[in-house]
Amino acid sequence: MGWFGNRRKRNRQMAAVDIAPARARFRLFGGRRYLNNESYFLPKDGTEINRLDFQHYLLRYMLRGNYAAPIGQPHSILDVGSGTGRWAREMAQQFPRANVIGLDLVAPPPDPVDSDQRPQNYSFVQGNVIDGLPFAEGTFGFVHQRLLVAGIPLARWPGVAVELLRVTRPGGWVELVEAIPATGGPAMNQLREWLVGSGLPRGVDIRTTHQIGQYLRDAGAQRIVYRELNVPLGRVGGRVGQMMETNYYSLHEAIRGLIVGQGIATAEMFDATMARARQEIAAGQYVWPYYLAYGQRPI
């Protein structure tokens, strides 16, 4: 999937765009770069870019496509929390007549010199959904937001759902995909506790993801479809399970520096717990719960 092989290249790209005036936005924990003074608590660096691209391919394989809502042929698409821009760019290629916009706190890395150019119908806008989306009401036929729970404070979720629906045209669709930390053996549960604890100082509670369908309903969406996806974790789940296991380890390694830096656990405690979690996953049968919800703005 290009995750491991492109790591060094991605790190060089991120370093190239991290110009001096922007460095005040970031802080380093354990060699990883995190946003400063933002609710989003996962890293923003080259290693995380690689993980997010890998995760994109995993979800696309798992969901058998890039979306589930019956969107037809939308003329405009918005990806909120676009990360690497991979999803938005693929949608721009799939819908060449649509105007596709990716929105995130940080711009995605520049394309490698030897890569294909970005689709002409794709563009990036810097912004934060918590502060409001910089678009007029009813702009988009399809609004997509995926795995952004690490950046939305619990108290702001209802307002975010309202904002997503606001920029969707009547008859258009909003789709959300989120996950909740996996439970399992004692070590896995300890990692879950630390992962949850990493977001709480910023008001973020990643245990709220099972409510995304209700958030859409409360915002006024109709024809809501809600699915719980218990994704296998580990070799017992075949290809998806092994890919999800890789993503599980890399996600927790992504917050290792933050956990240690915040004093939630020592580096030795974290590493020992991670090693035991690997043993638990290898010997057990666990799932990582994901949730998908989509709804239509009333006509």
Secondary structure, DSSP 8 states (H G I E B T S, - for coil): --TTTTHHHHHHHHHHH--GGGGGGEEEETTEEEESSSS--SB-SHHHHHHHHHHHHHHHHHHTSS--S---S-SEEEEET-TTSHHHHHHHHHSTTSEEEEEESS------TTS----TTEEEEE--GGG--SS-TT-EEEEEEES-GGGS-GGGHHHHHHHHHHTEEEEEEEEEEEE-----SHHHHHHHHHHHHHHGGGT--GGGGGGHHHHHHHHT-EEEEEEEEEEEESGGGHHHHHHHHHHHHHHHHHTHHHHHHTTSS-HHHHHHHHHHHHHHHHHS-EEEEEEEEEEE---
